């Protein structure tokens, strides 16, 4: 039984000592996990950060690699180009006197990514929980919806982590409700999927990221730092969430990358929606097909094959209120 005084997500982590918070979808997803990591560290947990990376990891020096497909990114890690979210976060953590290693996984299929997770977990001395964090909510798509957003990286991460039977607690937290509309996600279907997860006992509730909290203030600072570090490619997802945390509303312009698109910044973007990872995996209609993949392009092909076989898709629905 859970209590109204404590969100089920945190109840699940009450007895965990060492926790891995990992960005599921690549890019700046790990930033969406930063407030959770900060809150858990304040509660006395040993928390580590990781991310599925879009950066050119294979161009890094050899001494960066913990093992195959695991890079330990630090503030002084040398890389080509400015786009390196993991290093930007490592530098921000270092500026604030916090543990500043951010682990990065290259884009692969399920088998090598799961192996990389296992090796990292062993390197950390074991973990009691893995929290996958999605910037947006397309990780909650089960596969038969009219639009899936950008599912490849999210599904690789979900499949990899749900196969880690040695980890007692595996959960998914989504921050940025509504941002995936740009990629065709219908959020009435997101809510329908959450209701189905709730019926199964896999929905772990929702809670907001308050601006006046320590975690909210540090998140805003981290996002601003990331935008300064990557001026040509700032995170639209985290920029949207940060605007919502500040209390902005409507078509808020914070980067030229959104030029020509009408945004709908609103308080729901600053709410975490949390689910059990195994329950989410059971709801997904094609995740088992990805088990044997080694390359991310195989994942894309298998998802498209599944979509081509669907007799019908669940049509988008207008939110009625």
Backbone bond lengths (Angstrom), bond angles and torsions (degrees), N, CA, C in turn:
res aa  C-N    CA-C-N  psi(-1)  N-CA   C-N-CA  omega(-1)  CA-C   N-CA-C  phi
1 X - - - 1.468 - - 1.526 109.96 -
2 X 1.331 116.03 141.59 1.451 121.54 176.32 1.523 109.26 -103.87
3 X 1.328 115.44 163.75 1.452 121.00 178.53 1.524 109.37 -114.67
4 X 1.313 116.32 146.79 1.458 120.78 176.81 1.529 111.32 -62.33
5 X 1.325 116.59 -22.36 1.459 120.79 -178.21 1.521 113.32 -76.68
6 X 1.331 116.76 -13.20 1.460 120.41 -178.01 1.527 109.07 -140.90
7 X 1.338 118.93 119.06 1.463 120.03 178.58 1.525 111.08 -56.22
8 X 1.335 117.75 140.92 1.469 120.44 -179.21 1.523 113.59 -54.10
9 X 1.335 116.98 -32.55 1.466 120.44 177.74 1.529 110.72 -55.28
10 X 1.325 116.95 -47.57 1.459 120.16 -178.53 1.529 111.90 -76.76
11 X 1.333 117.12 -28.42 1.469 119.27 174.43 1.521 110.42 -60.66
12 X 1.339 116.08 -40.72 1.468 120.62 179.35 1.532 111.76 -62.65
13 X 1.323 116.64 -27.17 1.471 120.98 -176.39 1.523 113.07 -98.24
14 X 1.316 117.20 4.09 1.466 120.31 -172.96 1.529 111.65 -58.36
15 X 1.321 117.24 -41.73 1.464 120.40 -176.23 1.519 113.60 -94.84
16 X 1.321 117.57 -1.05 1.468 120.54 -179.62 1.522 110.06 -74.93
17 X 1.306 116.17 136.40 1.473 120.80 178.29 1.528 111.69 -99.74
18 X 1.339 116.66 -43.27 1.463 120.57 -178.96 1.526 108.44 -121.67
19 X 1.335 115.97 127.06 1.458 122.00 -171.76 1.525 109.22 -129.25
20 X 1.324 116.21 136.80 1.457 122.33 173.78 1.522 108.41 -106.65
21 X 1.338 116.32 119.21 1.469 122.83 176.31 1.525 106.83 -104.72
22 X 1.340 116.26 119.40 1.461 119.86 -170.75 1.520 111.33 -129.48
23 X 1.328 116.89 133.46 1.456 121.95 173.43 1.511 110.16 -70.26
24 X 1.333 116.64 126.45 1.464 121.10 -172.80 1.513 113.38 -85.22
25 X 1.334 117.84 -35.04 1.452 120.38 -166.97 1.502 116.08 -106.45
26 X 1.323 117.46 10.64 1.452 120.09 179.13 1.517 112.98 82.70
27 X 1.321 115.55 -176.93 1.463 120.31 179.52 1.512 111.45 62.62
28 X 1.342 115.16 -128.24 1.462 121.68 -177.36 1.535 112.69 -97.43
29 X 1.334 118.08 18.44 1.462 119.61 -176.89 1.525 112.58 -56.97
30 X 1.329 117.45 -33.13 1.463 119.80 -178.50 1.531 111.39 -60.75
31 X 1.334 117.23 -27.26 1.462 119.91 177.67 1.530 111.11 -64.77
32 X 1.319 117.30 -32.63 1.461 120.26 177.64 1.522 111.14 -66.77
33 X 1.317 117.35 -20.80 1.459 121.15 176.55 1.509 114.09 -90.32
34 X 1.346 117.03 -9.78 1.466 119.95 -176.15 1.527 113.18 -59.11
35 X 1.350 120.51 -47.21 1.470 118.63 179.27 1.529 113.13 -58.93
36 X 1.325 117.16 -37.06 1.468 120.01 177.67 1.525 110.21 -64.87
37 X 1.333 115.78 -44.61 1.465 119.68 179.44 1.528 110.96 -61.17
38 X 1.328 116.96 -42.19 1.467 120.76 -179.79 1.528 110.98 -64.14
39 X 1.335 116.48 -43.12 1.464 120.11 -179.78 1.523 110.71 -65.12
40 X 1.321 116.98 -41.37 1.465 120.45 -178.84 1.524 111.44 -69.82
41 X 1.335 117.45 -36.60 1.465 119.46 175.18 1.523 111.00 -64.74
42 X 1.324 116.73 -38.21 1.468 119.84 177.47 1.522 111.46 -63.92
43 X 1.334 115.64 -26.43 1.464 120.44 178.29 1.528 112.40 -85.44
44 X 1.326 117.04 6.36 1.453 120.81 175.88 1.515 115.09 92.68
45 X 1.347 117.68 9.14 1.453 120.55 179.71 1.535 111.03 -83.74
46 X 1.322 115.36 152.11 1.459 122.31 172.68 1.526 106.83 -91.33
47 X 1.336 117.08 105.61 1.462 121.77 -170.75 1.525 109.73 -115.11
48 X 1.335 115.57 135.62 1.458 122.01 177.34 1.519 109.12 -122.97
49 X 1.333 115.65 150.80 1.459 122.17 -175.84 1.529 110.47 -114.68
50 X 1.338 115.44 139.72 1.458 121.17 177.04 1.515 108.52 -144.39
51 X 1.343 115.50 167.65 1.467 118.98 -177.64 1.516 109.67 -158.22
52 X 1.328 115.51 138.79 1.459 120.02 165.69 1.520 106.23 -72.70
53 X 1.327 116.65 124.05 1.469 119.45 -164.49 1.523 112.80 -106.62
54 X 1.333 114.64 143.61 1.461 122.06 170.93 1.529 111.47 -98.10
55 X 1.326 117.42 -1.50 1.460 120.96 -178.11 1.534 110.38 -76.64
56 X 1.317 115.44 165.74 1.468 121.57 179.12 1.529 108.56 -81.80
57 X 1.315 116.10 76.69 1.460 120.01 -175.23 1.521 112.39 -68.10
58 X 1.319 117.16 -33.06 1.470 118.83 -176.17 1.519 112.89 -70.55
59 X 1.331 116.93 -6.39 1.453 120.05 173.49 1.519 113.36 -91.11
60 X 1.337 117.23 1.42 1.463 121.18 -178.30 1.528 110.85 -77.67
61 X 1.330 115.28 157.72 1.461 120.79 176.72 1.528 110.61 -62.47
62 X 1.320 115.58 154.87 1.459 121.01 -176.03 1.520 112.64 -62.25
63 X 1.341 116.94 -33.34 1.466 119.26 -174.90 1.527 112.88 -72.43
64 X 1.338 117.35 -6.40 1.460 120.97 177.87 1.535 111.05 -77.61
65 X 1.323 116.64 -23.73 1.457 120.86 -169.88 1.529 111.65 -83.98
66 X 1.321 115.40 123.25 1.465 121.22 172.81 1.521 108.88 -71.51
67 X 1.294 115.61 -40.99 1.456 124.30 178.81 1.524 106.63 -166.21
68 X 1.308 116.58 -176.74 1.461 119.46 177.40 1.527 110.41 -58.73
69 X 1.324 116.52 128.45 1.462 124.29 176.21 1.527 113.77 69.07
70 X 1.340 118.30 22.29 1.472 121.69 172.39 1.516 108.71 -139.14
71 X 1.329 116.11 112.14 1.461 121.31 176.22 1.523 109.36 -105.63
72 X 1.325 116.35 133.64 1.458 122.03 175.13 1.529 107.32 -96.02
73 X 1.317 115.82 100.44 1.466 121.50 -174.32 1.521 108.91 -89.46
74 X 1.328 115.06 127.80 1.458 121.87 -178.72 1.533 109.47 -122.39
75 X 1.329 117.39 169.85 1.477 118.93 -177.19 1.516 114.36 -57.04
76 X 1.342 117.51 -29.79 1.463 120.36 -177.03 1.523 113.25 -99.90
77 X 1.323 117.74 11.32 1.462 120.49 178.92 1.534 109.93 -62.43
78 X 1.319 116.32 130.20 1.463 122.28 -177.77 1.525 108.79 -91.39
79 X 1.343 115.96 132.02 1.458 120.80 -179.80 1.510 109.93 -147.32
80 X 1.327 115.25 159.29 1.467 120.36 175.78 1.525 109.50 -81.70
81 X 1.328 116.97 134.73 1.457 121.09 175.83 1.519 112.67 82.15
82 X 1.328 115.13 171.67 1.461 121.63 -176.41 1.522 112.98 -95.55
83 X 1.338 118.14 -19.35 1.466 119.97 -175.91 1.523 109.62 -81.27
84 X 1.323 114.59 102.11 1.459 120.73 -178.43 1.537 107.72 -156.98
85 X 1.344 117.51 75.23 1.476 120.36 -175.61 1.518 114.10 -54.22
86 X 1.334 116.68 -36.75 1.468 118.83 -178.56 1.529 111.34 -65.25
87 X 1.327 117.20 -40.22 1.462 119.38 177.59 1.525 111.03 -70.97
88 X 1.332 117.33 -37.72 1.465 119.47 176.69 1.520 110.53 -58.31
89 X 1.332 116.51 -43.18 1.463 119.93 178.65 1.525 111.00 -67.90
90 X 1.327 117.05 -40.54 1.467 119.98 178.09 1.526 110.75 -59.49
91 X 1.327 117.01 -40.87 1.468 120.30 179.71 1.525 111.06 -68.24
92 X 1.334 116.96 -38.04 1.465 119.30 177.72 1.523 110.48 -65.87
93 X 1.311 117.50 -42.61 1.467 120.99 177.91 1.522 110.58 -60.36
94 X 1.323 116.00 -42.17 1.460 120.36 -179.91 1.525 111.09 -64.60
95 X 1.340 117.18 -39.25 1.469 120.66 177.57 1.521 111.88 -59.58
96 X 1.332 116.55 -29.26 1.459 121.40 -178.00 1.522 112.66 -100.44
97 X 1.325 116.73 13.13 1.449 120.80 175.07 1.520 114.36 67.77
98 X 1.330 116.91 27.94 1.468 121.05 -179.89 1.530 109.75 -105.22
99 X 1.341 117.85 161.64 1.471 119.96 172.84 1.518 109.67 -52.79
100 X 1.341 116.61 127.48 1.461 118.88 -163.43 1.525 114.43 -118.28
101 X 1.314 118.66 20.36 1.459 120.77 173.99 1.526 109.38 -92.34
102 X 1.325 116.48 128.94 1.465 122.42 174.97 1.524 106.87 -120.20
103 X 1.303 117.17 118.41 1.464 121.28 -178.15 1.525 109.67 -81.40
104 X 1.325 115.81 141.58 1.463 120.90 -176.01 1.516 110.03 -128.46
105 X 1.338 114.93 134.33 1.459 122.39 176.14 1.528 109.14 -106.09
106 X 1.333 118.76 133.92 1.468 119.53 173.16 1.533 111.08 -69.59
107 X 1.326 115.84 162.03 1.464 121.14 177.56 1.528 109.77 -72.52
108 X 1.329 115.73 112.30 1.460 121.18 179.46 1.524 108.42 -138.10
109 X 1.314 115.17 -174.58 1.447 120.50 171.08 1.519 111.41 -83.47
110 X 1.337 115.22 -171.61 1.466 120.69 -172.82 1.522 112.30 -67.61
111 X 1.323 118.08 -45.91 1.467 119.82 -173.75 1.524 112.81 -60.93
112 X 1.338 119.68 -52.28 1.470 118.07 178.74 1.521 113.69 -66.60
113 X 1.341 117.41 -32.00 1.467 117.97 178.89 1.519 110.57 -68.74
114 X 1.322 118.16 -41.39 1.471 119.62 177.17 1.523 110.90 -62.82
115 X 1.334 116.48 -40.61 1.469 119.51 176.64 1.520 110.67 -61.06
116 X 1.335 116.38 -40.50 1.462 120.21 179.45 1.525 110.98 -64.79
117 X 1.344 116.72 -42.37 1.465 119.48 175.89 1.522 110.55 -58.40
118 X 1.326 117.20 -45.43 1.469 120.01 -178.67 1.528 111.47 -62.36
119 X 1.322 116.05 -41.39 1.460 119.29 179.34 1.528 110.93 -66.44
120 X 1.313 117.11 -41.02 1.463 119.98 177.98 1.523 110.71 -63.92
121 X 1.318 116.90 -43.48 1.466 120.62 179.64 1.524 110.15 -60.23
122 X 1.328 116.75 -41.06 1.474 120.03 176.49 1.524 110.79 -64.91
123 X 1.338 116.77 -40.98 1.466 121.94 178.20 1.534 111.34 -60.38
124 X 1.330 116.63 -35.20 1.469 121.09 -179.18 1.529 112.45 -82.01
125 X 1.318 117.25 -3.92 1.455 120.14 -178.14 1.510 113.34 85.44
126 X 1.348 116.62 21.89 1.453 121.67 -178.43 1.513 111.56 91.53
127 X 1.328 116.10 151.13 1.464 121.37 175.40 1.519 108.91 -132.96
128 X 1.310 115.69 152.81 1.464 121.67 177.39 1.519 112.00 -93.98
129 X 1.339 116.59 -17.40 1.464 119.62 -176.50 1.522 110.00 -155.78
130 X 1.323 115.54 144.98 1.467 122.85 169.39 1.519 107.20 -120.32
131 X 1.326 115.59 127.21 1.468 121.83 176.24 1.518 107.50 -113.44
132 X 1.329 116.35 111.57 1.461 121.40 173.02 1.519 108.76 -84.03
133 X 1.322 116.98 133.52 1.463 121.05 -178.30 1.525 109.29 -120.09
134 X 1.328 114.34 130.20 1.459 120.84 177.98 1.517 109.08 -113.14
135 X 1.327 116.64 126.32 1.449 120.76 170.15 1.518 108.44 -80.96
136 X 1.319 116.47 98.62 1.454 123.27 -168.67 1.521 108.69 115.03
137 X 1.324 116.77 -166.41 1.463 120.19 -177.19 1.524 112.82 -133.40
138 X 1.339 118.51 13.48 1.455 117.66 -176.29 1.526 112.84 -71.59
139 X 1.322 118.61 -12.70 1.463 120.52 173.43 1.528 110.96 -65.32
140 X 1.344 116.99 -18.37 1.464 121.65 -179.30 1.527 112.57 -85.16
141 X 1.328 118.29 -5.22 1.461 121.34 178.85 1.524 109.91 -70.88
142 X 1.324 116.92 134.80 1.474 119.25 -177.08 1.521 113.01 -93.71
143 X 1.343 118.10 -12.94 1.451 120.11 171.90 1.506 115.34 123.26
144 X 1.339 118.16 -21.18 1.468 119.78 -178.01 1.519 112.65 -101.46
145 X 1.318 117.61 9.15 1.456 121.36 179.35 1.533 110.62 -75.99
146 X 1.313 115.54 159.16 1.465 121.18 179.51 1.527 110.61 -59.66
147 X 1.322 118.30 -39.68 1.458 122.43 178.23 1.517 110.49 -131.39
148 X 1.340 116.78 135.91 1.473 121.28 -177.40 1.517 113.08 -105.18
149 X 1.329 118.29 -3.75 1.456 119.11 -174.62 1.522 109.87 75.21
150 X 1.332 116.49 -132.03 1.473 121.98 177.77 1.524 107.48 -120.32
151 X 1.339 117.69 84.81 1.470 120.20 -166.76 1.518 115.92 -83.15
152 X 1.327 119.38 -19.12 1.463 119.94 -166.83 1.530 112.89 -55.62
153 X 1.332 116.76 -55.69 1.458 119.51 -175.39 1.531 111.58 -66.71
154 X 1.330 116.50 -41.40 1.466 119.68 178.67 1.521 111.41 -59.37
155 X 1.327 116.45 -43.59 1.459 119.92 -176.43 1.523 112.15 -71.38
156 X 1.328 117.06 -35.75 1.463 120.09 174.63 1.530 109.81 -60.27
157 X 1.321 116.62 -45.04 1.465 120.43 179.99 1.522 111.47 -65.57
158 X 1.336 116.40 -44.52 1.457 119.97 -179.57 1.526 110.82 -62.04
159 X 1.334 117.17 -46.74 1.462 120.20 -179.97 1.526 111.05 -63.46
160 X 1.327 117.18 -41.42 1.459 120.27 -179.58 1.524 111.44 -62.28
161 X 1.320 116.68 -45.34 1.470 120.46 -174.83 1.522 111.85 -75.03
162 X 1.330 118.25 -36.58 1.463 118.39 -179.89 1.522 111.49 -68.09
163 X 1.319 117.42 -17.43 1.457 120.33 175.35 1.509 114.62 -85.08
164 X 1.329 117.92 -0.12 1.471 121.69 179.73 1.530 109.48 -87.78
165 X 1.327 116.10 73.50 1.464 119.90 -174.21 1.521 112.90 -64.67
166 X 1.324 116.82 -17.96 1.464 120.03 -179.67 1.528 112.79 -76.49
167 X 1.343 117.85 -12.30 1.471 121.62 179.40 1.523 108.61 -94.86
168 X 1.326 119.34 119.13 1.471 121.13 -173.10 1.523 114.36 -63.95
169 X 1.346 117.28 -38.46 1.467 120.77 -174.40 1.515 109.08 -121.43
170 X 1.345 115.43 124.75 1.469 121.14 177.20 1.516 107.45 -135.17
171 X 1.327 115.74 120.94 1.462 120.95 -175.04 1.524 110.42 -135.16
172 X 1.333 114.48 163.89 1.462 122.13 176.40 1.522 108.22 -125.32
173 X 1.330 116.25 133.25 1.468 121.98 176.04 1.523 108.41 -123.93
174 X 1.329 116.54 129.82 1.463 122.36 -179.04 1.530 109.44 -113.01
175 X 1.319 116.19 131.71 1.460 121.79 177.21 1.522 108.45 -128.35
176 X 1.334 116.77 126.05 1.466 119.95 179.63 1.519 112.62 116.05
177 X 1.327 116.48 41.37 1.461 121.06 178.59 1.529 109.93 -56.09
178 X 1.323 115.96 123.76 1.460 120.83 178.69 1.513 114.94 106.81
179 X 1.335 118.47 -21.67 1.465 118.75 -174.17 1.522 112.12 -70.75
180 X 1.338 117.77 -22.38 1.460 120.26 -177.51 1.527 112.86 -80.44
181 X 1.319 118.07 -1.28 1.460 119.95 176.85 1.530 110.75 -57.72
182 X 1.320 116.39 -32.53 1.463 121.23 178.58 1.527 111.21 -60.56
183 X 1.358 116.49 -29.02 1.468 121.38 179.97 1.525 111.82 -101.59
184 X 1.333 117.29 18.55 1.448 120.09 171.11 1.510 116.43 90.64
185 X 1.330 118.05 7.94 1.465 120.21 178.42 1.522 109.78 -78.35
186 X 1.319 116.14 131.87 1.454 122.01 175.98 1.519 108.22 -96.73
187 X 1.330 116.71 119.52 1.464 119.34 -169.70 1.522 113.63 -82.08
188 X 1.320 117.85 -12.64 1.458 118.49 167.83 1.529 109.81 -65.79
189 X 1.341 117.19 -35.86 1.459 120.53 176.62 1.529 111.47 -71.37
190 X 1.325 117.37 -31.99 1.464 120.09 172.82 1.527 109.89 -58.82
191 X 1.327 116.35 -46.03 1.460 120.54 179.86 1.530 111.04 -65.50
192 X 1.328 116.42 -37.43 1.471 119.56 176.59 1.529 110.88 -62.51
193 X 1.320 116.45 -40.74 1.465 120.37 178.34 1.526 111.58 -66.02
194 X 1.323 116.49 -39.44 1.469 119.64 177.11 1.530 111.13 -63.49
195 X 1.336 116.39 -38.24 1.465 119.79 177.43 1.521 110.55 -63.22
196 X 1.345 117.27 -40.97 1.458 120.80 178.16 1.530 110.84 -64.42
197 X 1.313 116.93 -39.50 1.469 120.80 176.19 1.522 111.03 -64.71
198 X 1.326 116.38 -37.67 1.464 120.71 178.50 1.528 110.71 -62.54
199 X 1.326 116.67 -42.04 1.462 119.92 178.93 1.529 111.67 -61.69
200 X 1.332 115.39 -29.91 1.462 120.75 -179.76 1.528 112.14 -85.13
201 X 1.329 116.74 -7.41 1.458 120.47 -176.24 1.510 113.72 83.14
202 X 1.349 117.42 15.84 1.461 121.47 -176.54 1.520 113.74 -102.72
203 X 1.334 118.07 -4.69 1.467 120.81 176.89 1.515 108.57 -86.07
204 X 1.327 116.26 125.84 1.465 121.79 -174.42 1.521 112.37 -110.07
205 X 1.315 116.72 25.27 1.453 120.40 170.60 1.508 114.71 85.37
206 X 1.325 114.27 179.94 1.457 122.62 -177.28 1.522 109.45 -137.81
207 X 1.334 115.56 149.42 1.467 120.81 176.18 1.522 108.02 -154.57
208 X 1.315 116.01 151.70 1.465 120.14 -174.00 1.522 111.15 -94.01
209 X 1.329 114.15 161.26 1.462 122.45 174.14 1.525 107.41 -100.62
210 X 1.322 119.15 99.75 1.471 120.80 -174.04 1.532 112.16 -74.23
211 X 1.293 116.78 141.24 1.463 121.32 178.47 1.521 111.19 -62.05
212 X 1.322 117.66 -37.28 1.467 121.00 -174.98 1.526 113.28 -83.87
213 X 1.323 118.23 1.31 1.465 120.13 175.79 1.523 109.62 -81.07
214 X 1.329 116.52 158.67 1.467 120.58 174.78 1.524 109.79 -59.26
215 X 1.328 116.45 -42.46 1.456 120.27 -178.90 1.523 111.52 -65.07
216 X 1.330 116.55 -38.84 1.453 120.05 178.30 1.513 112.11 -64.93
217 X 1.325 116.80 -44.10 1.463 120.54 -179.96 1.529 111.47 -64.43
218 X 1.332 116.56 -42.92 1.459 119.51 -179.79 1.528 110.96 -69.18
219 X 1.313 117.39 -35.86 1.467 120.16 176.64 1.524 110.34 -61.92
220 X 1.324 117.62 -46.34 1.468 120.32 178.75 1.524 110.76 -59.27
221 X 1.322 116.64 -40.71 1.455 120.57 179.06 1.524 110.88 -66.10
222 X 1.338 116.94 -40.92 1.468 120.56 -179.64 1.521 111.41 -65.96
223 X 1.332 117.82 -40.43 1.461 121.10 179.31 1.529 110.26 -66.24
224 X 1.327 117.21 -41.59 1.466 120.56 177.66 1.532 110.36 -62.38
225 X 1.315 116.23 -41.03 1.471 120.81 178.20 1.524 110.35 -63.60
226 X 1.329 117.11 -41.94 1.466 120.83 179.20 1.523 111.29 -64.18
227 X 1.335 116.99 -38.83 1.464 120.08 179.01 1.526 111.00 -65.88
228 X 1.332 116.33 -36.22 1.466 120.00 176.83 1.528 110.98 -69.79
229 X 1.337 116.21 -34.33 1.466 120.76 -178.19 1.517 112.30 -75.56
230 X 1.341 116.74 -27.80 1.465 121.47 -177.26 1.530 108.72 -128.84
231 X 1.340 117.90 64.63 1.468 119.79 -172.31 1.522 114.03 -63.77
232 X 1.341 117.59 -26.88 1.459 120.22 -177.84 1.522 112.95 -85.62
233 X 1.319 117.47 -12.07 1.465 119.70 -177.46 1.529 110.40 -148.18
234 X 1.332 118.04 58.63 1.470 119.58 -179.57 1.528 110.87 -69.95
235 X 1.307 116.14 157.28 1.460 121.61 -178.37 1.530 110.61 -74.38
236 X 1.340 116.61 118.14 1.458 120.10 175.84 1.528 110.42 -69.64
237 X 1.332 116.12 -39.04 1.468 120.29 -179.09 1.521 110.79 -61.69
238 X 1.328 116.76 -55.67 1.462 119.24 -177.37 1.520 112.06 -70.87
239 X 1.325 117.56 -29.62 1.462 119.52 173.06 1.513 111.30 -63.59
240 X 1.334 116.65 -38.57 1.468 120.61 177.74 1.520 110.81 -67.81
241 X 1.336 116.37 -45.20 1.465 119.85 179.58 1.525 110.31 -62.74
242 X 1.334 116.34 -43.20 1.468 119.52 179.93 1.528 110.57 -61.47
243 X 1.332 117.26 -40.69 1.468 120.07 177.57 1.523 110.55 -61.82
244 X 1.340 116.45 -40.05 1.468 119.97 178.09 1.516 111.23 -66.45
245 X 1.338 117.32 -39.90 1.469 120.91 178.29 1.532 110.13 -62.43
246 X 1.335 117.12 -35.84 1.469 120.30 178.97 1.525 112.36 -72.93
247 X 1.330 117.60 -12.32 1.456 120.86 -179.02 1.509 113.80 94.75
248 X 1.338 117.67 11.65 1.459 120.49 176.01 1.529 109.87 -70.34
249 X 1.333 115.72 160.33 1.463 119.74 -177.36 1.521 110.18 -148.51
250 X 1.334 115.30 141.08 1.453 120.68 172.97 1.512 113.42 89.23
251 X 1.311 116.62 -146.51 1.459 122.61 -174.64 1.526 109.45 -84.07
252 X 1.319 115.53 78.71 1.465 122.70 -176.13 1.528 108.86 -91.81
253 X 1.295 117.57 128.75 1.461 121.97 -177.11 1.525 109.39 -101.67
254 X 1.344 116.97 115.79 1.461 119.81 178.51 1.526 112.04 -126.45
255 X 1.346 117.57 -4.12 1.459 121.44 175.54 1.518 108.96 -157.23
256 X 1.314 116.68 148.05 1.467 121.35 177.27 1.525 111.72 -69.46
257 X 1.336 116.94 -13.19 1.473 119.71 179.15 1.528 111.24 -63.53
258 X 1.324 117.80 -22.43 1.464 120.55 -179.28 1.533 111.82 -96.95
259 X 1.334 117.00 10.50 1.468 120.65 -178.92 1.529 109.99 -58.55
260 X 1.317 116.02 131.96 1.455 120.79 179.24 1.510 114.28 90.62
261 X 1.331 117.66 -5.47 1.463 121.85 177.57 1.524 109.61 -115.98
262 X 1.310 117.19 137.66 1.464 120.94 177.45 1.515 109.15 -89.84
263 X 1.324 116.23 119.55 1.461 121.54 -179.77 1.526 110.47 -90.68
264 X 1.312 115.00 157.37 1.462 120.22 175.13 1.529 108.29 -130.17
265 X 1.323 115.06 74.10 1.464 120.79 177.16 1.525 108.57 -68.52
266 X 1.334 116.51 132.71 1.460 119.82 -176.70 1.522 109.73 -158.79
267 X 1.346 118.64 165.83 1.466 120.86 -173.99 1.524 115.10 -60.81
268 X 1.335 118.86 -24.22 1.468 119.78 179.80 1.526 111.91 -65.22
269 X 1.324 117.34 -22.62 1.463 119.94 178.36 1.516 112.52 -67.68
270 X 1.320 117.46 -20.36 1.461 121.92 -179.29 1.524 112.25 -98.76
271 X 1.330 117.01 20.26 1.459 122.56 -179.49 1.520 109.34 -110.22
272 X 1.337 116.34 131.14 1.463 121.80 171.35 1.528 109.35 -83.05
273 X 1.320 117.00 128.64 1.462 123.30 170.30 1.526 106.90 -108.66
274 X 1.318 117.21 123.87 1.459 121.37 -169.64 1.526 111.41 -120.86
275 X 1.323 116.07 140.06 1.459 121.07 -179.18 1.523 109.35 -141.39
276 X 1.317 114.59 160.31 1.460 121.58 172.88 1.528 108.61 -74.33
277 X 1.330 117.43 131.02 1.463 120.81 -175.05 1.524 111.92 -65.15
278 X 1.326 117.66 -39.26 1.463 119.62 -178.46 1.524 110.80 -69.19
279 X 1.330 116.83 -38.96 1.455 119.78 176.12 1.510 111.78 -63.49
280 X 1.343 116.70 -39.00 1.460 120.95 177.85 1.523 110.48 -65.21
281 X 1.328 116.56 -41.27 1.458 120.27 179.38 1.529 111.16 -63.78
282 X 1.324 117.05 -38.65 1.468 119.76 178.96 1.530 111.55 -65.62
283 X 1.315 117.07 -31.00 1.458 120.32 -179.92 1.529 111.87 -74.62
284 X 1.339 116.79 -26.09 1.455 120.39 -176.82 1.534 110.27 -70.05
285 X 1.322 116.61 138.21 1.462 121.63 -171.75 1.524 114.18 -90.50
286 X 1.337 118.04 -9.01 1.464 118.75 -175.73 1.528 113.38 -135.00
287 X 1.325 118.19 2.57 1.466 120.37 -172.16 1.526 112.07 -59.35
288 X 1.339 117.34 -34.86 1.467 120.22 -178.65 1.522 111.97 -63.56
289 X 1.318 117.68 -25.51 1.461 121.27 179.73 1.528 112.42 -67.38
290 X 1.320 116.71 -20.64 1.464 121.20 -173.63 1.521 113.09 -89.97
291 X 1.329 117.82 -4.95 1.462 122.01 -170.29 1.523 113.55 -55.47
292 X 1.301 117.97 -39.88 1.470 120.19 -172.93 1.519 113.21 -92.17
293 X 1.328 118.94 7.40 1.471 120.63 -175.23 1.519 111.92 -73.80
294 X 1.318 114.56 144.40 1.466 121.79 174.68 1.521 112.01 -113.03
295 X 1.339 116.50 -26.21 1.457 122.01 -175.27 1.521 110.24 -120.49
296 X 1.325 116.21 148.10 1.465 120.14 -178.24 1.526 110.99 -66.05
297 X 1.330 118.32 -29.37 1.466 119.21 178.86 1.525 111.78 -69.02
298 X 1.338 116.93 -27.14 1.460 119.55 173.78 1.525 110.36 -65.55
299 X 1.314 115.86 -38.46 1.459 120.89 178.49 1.526 110.08 -61.21
300 X 1.326 116.73 -46.77 1.472 120.99 179.02 1.521 111.20 -58.24
301 X 1.327 116.79 -43.99 1.464 120.59 -178.40 1.526 111.55 -65.43
302 X 1.335 117.11 -41.40 1.462 120.55 -178.13 1.522 111.57 -69.06
303 X 1.324 116.72 -36.45 1.467 119.15 176.55 1.521 110.00 -65.78
304 X 1.329 116.84 -42.09 1.460 119.58 178.81 1.529 111.27 -65.28
305 X 1.346 117.31 -38.43 1.460 120.32 176.99 1.528 110.46 -60.45
306 X 1.327 116.13 -43.35 1.467 119.85 178.42 1.523 110.73 -62.03
307 X 1.312 116.49 -43.30 1.464 120.62 -178.83 1.532 110.83 -64.07
308 X 1.327 116.70 -37.35 1.456 120.55 -179.87 1.531 111.56 -67.00
309 X 1.321 116.59 -26.53 1.473 120.68 -177.87 1.532 113.15 -86.48
310 X 1.308 117.37 -11.94 1.462 119.71 -176.83 1.536 110.93 -64.32
311 X 1.327 117.58 129.59 1.469 118.67 175.88 1.521 112.60 -67.57
312 X 1.337 116.48 -30.87 1.460 120.58 176.48 1.529 108.29 -159.14
313 X 1.322 115.04 156.74 1.458 121.50 175.38 1.520 109.75 -106.14
314 X 1.315 116.53 151.74 1.464 119.44 173.65 1.522 108.11 -72.65
315 X 1.309 117.18 119.94 1.473 119.69 -174.83 1.520 110.82 -71.41
316 X 1.335 116.86 152.89 1.466 119.96 174.93 1.525 110.65 -62.42
317 X 1.329 115.43 147.15 1.460 121.11 179.50 1.510 108.86 -125.32
318 X 1.308 116.19 137.48 1.467 120.41 175.99 1.521 109.11 -72.53
319 X 1.320 115.25 138.99 1.474 119.26 173.89 1.525 107.42 -70.22
320 X 1.354 118.36 124.56 1.474 119.78 -164.65 1.517 116.31 -80.36
321 X 1.338 118.62 -1.04 1.475 117.34 -174.15 1.527 111.04 -119.73
